[in-house]
Amino acid sequence: MSDSIKHEKLLESIAYQEGSVVSKQMIKKPNGNITLFGFDKEESLTEHTSPYEAFVNVIDGEMEITIGGKPFTVKAGEIIIMPPNTPHALRAVEKSKMLLTMIK
């Protein structure tokens, strides 16, 4: 089996940590990356921008994702696509896990 092949259960690939946001980079390539995040309830990432388009897939819990000042509720099984160079922030309404894919 190739070293680049990974087979794992996504929800079990990262553990929640009390009072924290944890992340695990799944793939990092010159043209983009995929990162798995685990947020404890009410944990957040403050408003920031990225020059890349971002695809967010909430795989557990519920997140409030604010994009360009407009809040969106994104629940497990739902996605949201964020345009590049647009301010955004994320807050876990409850313990949540999300998969972030950034494309350059």
N, C-alpha and C positions, 0 to 999 in steps of 0.2 A: 504494500500500500504506500502511496506517495506521501511524503512529509506534508504536502499542502492540503491533503484531504482531512477534513474534520467532520465528525459525526457526533452530535450531542443533542441533548434536549435543551432547547433555548431557555425555557423558564428556569431550568436548574443550572444554567451556565453562570449565573451570578446570584449572589445572596444579598438579601437586605441587610443593612447595618443601621442600627438605631441612631437617629439624628444625623444621617449622612446621605450623600449621593455617591454611589460607587459606579465605576465604569470598567468595561473590559473591551479592548479593541479586538474585534473579530478578524477584520481584514484592513490592511493599510497598503495602498497602492498609489503611484503618482497621480492617477486620475480620480481618486476618491477613497473613501474609507467607510467602514461599517463598524459602529460601536454600540454595544449593549449597555444600558444604564439601569440601575436600581435606585429608586428614590424612596426614602422613608416618608411617611405621611407629613405633609406640610413643608417638606424640603423643596428647594427651588434652585434654578439657575437664573441669575439676574439678567436683565435686558442686555443684549449684545447683538452684534451683527456678524455675518459671515459672507464672504464673497461667493459662496457655493450654494447651489440649490440643495435643499434638504428634504428627505422623505422620512417622516416619523411614523412608526408603527407601534402603537401602544399594545403590548402583549399581556399586560396584567394591570388591573387597577383603573384609575381615572386621573387624567392630567388636565390642567388648565394651561393652554398654550396661547400666549398673547402675541399676535403678529401685527406689526404696524399699529399698535394701540388697540386692536380689536381682540377680545378674548374668545377662545373656542374651547369647548369641552370635548375632549377626545378620550373615549373609553376603550377598554380591551377589545381588540378585534377591529378597531378603526384606525385610519391613517389620516395624516394631514401633510400637505406639501407646502414648504416654505420657500418663497422666492429669495434669490440672492440679494444681498445688500439691504435687507429690510430688518429693522430692529425686532427682536423677539425675546420672550422670556418664558420659562416653564416652571410650573408649580404642581406638585403632587397633591391632589385632593385627598387621596388615600395612598397607601403603599402602592407603588407602581413600577412597572418595568417597561422600557421602550427600546426599540431598535432604531438607531439613527443611521441613515445612509446619506452620505454627502457626496455629490458629484461635482467634479471640477469642470 
